[in-house]
Amino acid sequence: MKNLLGCNQFTKESLNELLNLAEKIKKNPEKYKDALSDKIIAVMFFEPSTRTRMSFESAILKLGGKMIVTENGKSNSSATKGETLEDTINVINGYADALVMRHSLDDSAEIAAKVATIPVINAGSGKKEHPTQALLDMFTINEKRGKIDGLKLVILGDLVYGRTIHSLLELVSLYDNVEVYGLSKEVFELPEKYINMLKDRGITYKKCTSFDELPKDVDVLYHTRIQAERFEGDLGKEEFIINKEVLNKFSKDTIVLHPLPRVDEILAEIDTDERAMYFKQAHNGVPIRMAVLLRAFDRDNI
């Protein structure tokens, strides 16, 4: 795996291999501390980020690599002067051994990969994909359940612009006997193309209008914030809020995930509940991104 552009690159087998590698890294990170000591990674973010950027930087440092970083590429790079993305990538080719990039264009990763001579890792592309977030989501679910097959998943919030949702569905659909439930305001319902993708892969998808329509034994409640930066106008606040009362409708084994940042869709009153795993989920970004970087350089057999 040189480039990581989208989740459609994975098979069930290759995904399981990556999850297993991340598990090995998490259990014994010292083993990999010099794995990329001879590499320089360019970390270029054209959109704001906390968790993705910092966990990638942590992953690089834990692997012994070095970094050159543009934190706010939209205003702190030559893009402000009119430089095309292609020209930017052609320049970075000569400075770094790999590129980790976040960009507002849906097809930014594919554009970069066409001109790059170094590995390109998609750290978020417009409203389309966020593959490494989906990987850490899968890692967290697998760590908790011990498997993905038979998963009952609820996706909530912004199912239109939530790229983390889109990438996650691409990955869970590789597994058997998966059920997906969607709960959102009508304006944020899951786009038909993702519903059709699930159907084509034999995955059951059900639109719901209230928490009471959801099975009580769901494995995961996966919430997302309204992506206000991706549309114009005011579409209102989140209607489906997870609080203590709502969470207690579900099983003691139901976990709550969120790619963060949250706004008002999950109340802080459940943060101490052992089922609230969104901070542990964020921390899992480090071993999974270490695994992705090792795969980019074919150094996963240490």
C-alpha positions as CSV (number, residue, x, y, z in Angstrom):
1,M,0.0,0.0,0.0
2,K,1.9,3.1,-1.2
3,N,-1.0,5.6,-1.3
4,L,-4.0,5.7,1.0
5,L,-6.6,7.7,-0.9
6,G,-9.9,6.1,0.1
7,C,-11.5,3.2,1.9
8,N,-12.4,1.5,-1.4
9,Q,-8.8,0.3,-1.6
10,F,-9.4,-2.2,1.2
11,T,-10.5,-5.8,1.1
12,K,-11.7,-7.5,4.3
13,E,-8.3,-9.4,4.4
14,S,-6.1,-6.3,3.9
15,L,-8.1,-4.3,6.5
16,N,-7.8,-7.1,9.0
17,E,-4.1,-7.2,8.4
18,L,-3.8,-3.4,9.0
19,L,-5.9,-3.6,12.2
20,N,-3.7,-6.5,13.5
21,L,-0.6,-4.4,12.8
22,A,-2.0,-1.5,14.7
23,E,-2.8,-3.8,17.6
24,K,0.8,-5.0,17.6
25,I,2.1,-1.4,17.6
26,K,-0.2,-0.4,20.5
27,K,1.0,-3.3,22.6
28,N,4.7,-2.8,21.8
29,P,5.4,0.7,20.4
30,E,9.1,0.6,21.4
31,K,9.6,-2.0,18.8
32,Y,8.9,0.5,16.0
33,K,10.6,3.6,17.5
34,D,13.3,3.8,14.7
35,A,11.3,2.4,11.8
36,L,11.2,5.6,9.9
37,S,14.3,7.3,11.2
38,D,15.5,7.9,7.7
39,K,12.3,9.5,6.4
40,I,10.9,13.0,6.2
41,I,7.1,13.3,6.1
42,A,5.3,16.5,4.9
43,V,2.2,17.2,6.9
44,M,0.1,19.7,4.9
45,F,-3.3,20.7,6.1
46,F,-5.5,23.1,4.1
47,E,-8.3,22.8,6.6
48,P,-8.4,23.1,10.4
49,S,-7.6,20.0,12.5
50,T,-6.6,19.0,16.0
51,R,-6.8,15.2,16.4
52,T,-5.9,14.1,12.9
53,R,-2.9,16.5,12.5
54,M,-1.5,15.9,16.0
55,S,-2.0,12.2,16.0
56,F,-0.2,12.0,12.6
57,E,2.6,14.1,14.0
58,S,2.7,11.9,17.1
59,A,2.8,8.8,14.9
60,I,5.7,10.1,12.8
61,L,7.7,11.0,15.9
62,K,7.0,7.6,17.6
63,L,8.3,5.9,14.4
64,G,11.5,8.0,14.6
65,G,10.6,10.1,11.5
66,K,11.0,13.8,10.9
67,M,8.4,16.3,9.7
68,I,7.9,19.4,7.7
69,V,4.6,21.0,8.6
70,T,2.1,23.5,7.1
71,E,-0.7,23.8,9.7
72,N,-2.9,26.2,7.8
73,G,-2.1,25.6,4.1
74,K,-5.1,27.6,2.9
75,S,-3.6,30.9,4.2
76,N,0.0,29.9,5.0
77,S,1.1,28.4,1.7
78,S,1.4,29.6,-1.9
79,A,-2.2,28.5,-2.5
80,T,-3.0,32.1,-1.4
81,K,-1.0,33.3,-4.4
82,G,-2.9,31.1,-6.8
83,E,-0.6,28.1,-7.0
84,T,-2.4,25.0,-8.1
85,L,-2.5,21.9,-6.0
86,E,-0.6,20.0,-8.7
87,D,2.2,22.5,-8.5
88,T,2.3,22.3,-4.8
89,I,2.6,18.6,-4.9
90,N,5.3,18.7,-7.5
91,V,7.4,20.9,-5.2
92,I,6.8,18.7,-2.2
93,N,8.1,15.7,-4.2
94,G,11.6,17.1,-3.8
95,Y,11.3,17.9,-0.1
96,A,9.8,14.9,1.6
97,D,9.5,11.1,1.4
98,A,5.7,11.1,1.9
99,L,2.8,13.5,2.1
100,V,-0.1,13.5,4.7
101,M,-2.7,16.0,3.4
102,R,-6.1,17.4,4.3
103,H,-7.9,19.5,1.7
104,S,-11.3,21.0,1.0
105,L,-11.6,19.4,-2.4
106,D,-13.4,16.1,-2.6
107,D,-10.9,14.7,-5.1
108,S,-7.8,16.3,-3.6
109,A,-6.1,13.0,-2.7
110,E,-6.6,11.7,-6.2
111,I,-5.3,14.9,-7.7
112,A,-2.2,14.8,-5.5
113,A,-1.5,11.1,-6.2
114,K,-1.5,11.7,-10.0
115,V,1.5,14.0,-9.8
116,A,3.2,12.7,-6.6
117,T,6.3,10.5,-6.8
118,I,6.0,9.9,-3.0
119,P,3.3,8.2,-1.0
120,V,0.1,10.3,-0.5
121,I,-2.0,9.7,2.6
122,N,-5.5,11.3,2.6
123,A,-6.1,13.0,6.0
124,G,-9.5,14.2,4.9
125,S,-10.8,15.3,1.5
126,G,-13.8,17.7,1.4
127,K,-17.1,16.0,2.3
128,K,-16.1,12.8,0.5
129,E,-13.6,10.7,2.6
130,H,-11.6,10.5,5.8
131,P,-10.0,7.1,5.5
132,T,-7.7,7.1,8.5
133,Q,-10.5,8.2,10.8
134,A,-12.6,5.3,9.6
135,L,-9.6,3.0,10.2
136,L,-9.3,4.2,13.8
137,D,-13.0,3.8,14.2
138,M,-12.8,0.2,13.0
139,F,-9.8,-0.4,15.2
140,T,-11.8,0.9,18.2
141,I,-14.9,-1.2,17.4
142,N,-12.7,-4.4,16.9
143,E,-10.8,-3.7,20.1
144,K,-14.1,-3.5,22.0
145,R,-16.0,-6.4,20.3
146,G,-13.2,-8.6,19.2
147,K,-14.8,-8.7,15.7
148,I,-16.7,-6.6,13.1
149,D,-18.9,-9.3,11.7
150,G,-22.4,-9.1,13.0
151,L,-22.1,-5.4,13.9
152,K,-25.2,-3.4,14.6
153,L,-24.2,0.2,13.9
154,V,-26.3,3.4,14.3
155,I,-25.1,6.5,12.5
156,L,-26.4,9.8,13.7
157,G,-26.2,13.5,12.9
158,D,-24.9,14.9,9.7
159,L,-25.0,11.9,7.3
160,V,-24.8,14.1,4.2
161,Y,-21.5,16.0,4.8
162,G,-20.0,13.8,7.4
163,R,-17.1,12.3,5.5
164,T,-16.2,10.1,8.5
165,I,-19.6,8.4,8.1
166,H,-19.0,7.8,4.4
167,S,-15.6,6.2,5.0
168,L,-16.8,4.1,7.9
169,L,-19.7,2.7,5.8
170,E,-17.3,1.7,3.1
171,L,-15.3,-0.3,5.6
172,V,-18.0,-2.0,7.7
173,S,-19.7,-3.1,4.4
174,L,-16.8,-5.5,3.9
175,Y,-18.0,-7.6,6.8
176,D,-20.8,-10.1,7.2
177,N,-24.2,-9.8,8.8
178,V,-23.9,-6.1,9.4
179,E,-26.9,-3.9,10.2
180,V,-26.9,-0.1,9.8
181,Y,-29.5,2.3,11.2
182,G,-29.5,6.0,10.2
183,L,-31.0,8.7,12.6
184,S,-30.9,12.3,11.4
185,K,-33.0,15.3,10.5
186,E,-34.4,14.9,7.0
187,V,-32.1,17.5,5.5
188,F,-29.1,15.4,6.7
189,E,-30.2,12.0,5.6
190,L,-27.7,9.6,4.2
191,P,-27.3,10.2,0.4
192,E,-28.8,7.6,-1.8
193,K,-25.5,6.5,-3.3
194,Y,-24.3,5.2,0.1
195,I,-27.6,3.4,0.7
196,N,-27.3,1.8,-2.7
197,M,-23.6,0.8,-1.9
198,L,-24.8,-0.9,1.3
199,K,-27.6,-2.7,-0.5
200,D,-25.3,-3.9,-3.2
201,R,-23.1,-5.4,-0.6
202,G,-25.9,-7.1,1.2
203,I,-26.0,-4.7,4.2
204,T,-29.4,-3.9,5.8
205,Y,-30.0,-0.1,6.1
206,K,-32.9,1.4,8.0
207,K,-33.9,5.1,8.2
208,C,-35.2,6.0,11.7
209,T,-36.9,9.0,13.1
210,S,-36.4,8.6,16.8
211,F,-34.2,6.8,19.4
212,D,-37.1,4.6,20.2
213,E,-37.0,3.0,16.7
214,L,-33.5,1.7,17.3
215,P,-32.8,-1.8,18.6
216,K,-31.7,-1.7,22.3
217,D,-28.8,-4.1,21.6
218,V,-27.0,-2.0,19.0
219,D,-23.2,-2.2,19.3
220,V,-22.3,1.3,18.3
221,L,-23.9,4.7,18.4
222,Y,-21.7,6.8,16.1
223,H,-22.6,10.5,16.3
224,T,-21.3,13.4,14.2
225,R,-21.6,17.1,14.4
226,I,-23.4,19.2,11.8
227,Q,-20.8,20.2,9.3
228,A,-21.7,23.8,9.2
229,E,-18.6,24.8,7.2
230,R,-19.8,22.8,4.2
231,F,-23.1,24.5,3.5
232,E,-24.6,28.0,3.4
233,G,-27.4,29.2,5.7
234,D,-28.6,28.0,9.0
235,L,-30.0,24.4,9.1
236,G,-30.6,24.5,12.8
237,K,-29.2,22.6,15.7
238,E,-28.9,18.8,16.3
239,E,-32.2,17.2,17.3
240,F,-30.9,13.8,18.3
241,I,-28.8,14.4,21.4
242,I,-27.2,11.6,23.5
243,N,-27.5,12.2,27.2
244,K,-27.8,9.9,30.2
245,E,-31.5,9.3,29.6
246,V,-30.9,8.3,26.0
247,L,-27.9,6.2,26.6
248,N,-29.7,4.2,29.3
249,K,-32.2,3.1,26.7
250,F,-29.5,0.9,25.3
251,S,-27.5,-2.1,26.3
252,K,-24.6,-2.0,28.8
253,D,-22.4,-3.1,25.9
254,T,-23.5,-0.3,23.5
255,I,-20.6,2.1,23.0
256,V,-20.7,5.7,21.9
257,L,-18.3,6.9,19.3
258,H,-17.7,10.4,17.8
259,P,-14.9,11.6,15.5
260,L,-14.8,14.9,17.4
261,P,-15.0,17.8,17.8
262,R,-18.5,17.6,19.3
263,V,-20.8,20.6,19.6
264,D,-24.1,19.8,21.4
265,E,-24.9,16.3,20.1
266,I,-23.3,14.5,23.0
267,L,-23.6,15.9,26.5
268,A,-20.6,15.9,28.8
269,E,-22.7,14.2,31.5
270,I,-22.0,10.8,29.8
271,D,-18.2,11.4,29.5
272,T,-17.5,9.2,32.6
273,D,-19.8,6.4,31.4
274,E,-17.6,3.5,30.4
275,R,-19.7,3.2,27.2
276,A,-18.5,6.7,26.1
277,M,-15.4,5.8,24.1
278,Y,-14.8,8.9,21.9
279,F,-11.6,10.0,23.8
280,K,-10.2,6.5,23.7
281,Q,-11.2,6.4,20.0
282,A,-9.2,9.6,19.4
283,H,-6.2,8.2,21.1
284,N,-6.4,5.1,18.8
285,G,-5.5,7.4,16.0
286,V,-1.8,7.1,16.9
287,P,-1.3,3.3,16.5
288,I,-3.5,3.1,13.4
289,R,-1.7,6.0,11.7
290,M,1.6,4.5,12.6
291,A,0.5,1.3,10.9
292,V,-0.6,3.3,7.8
293,L,2.8,5.0,7.6
294,L,4.7,1.7,8.0
295,R,2.6,0.3,5.1
296,A,3.3,3.3,2.9
297,F,7.1,2.4,3.1
298,D,6.6,-1.4,3.2
299,R,8.1,-1.5,6.7
300,D,5.4,-3.4,8.4
301,N,7.3,-6.6,8.9
302,I,9.6,-5.3,11.7
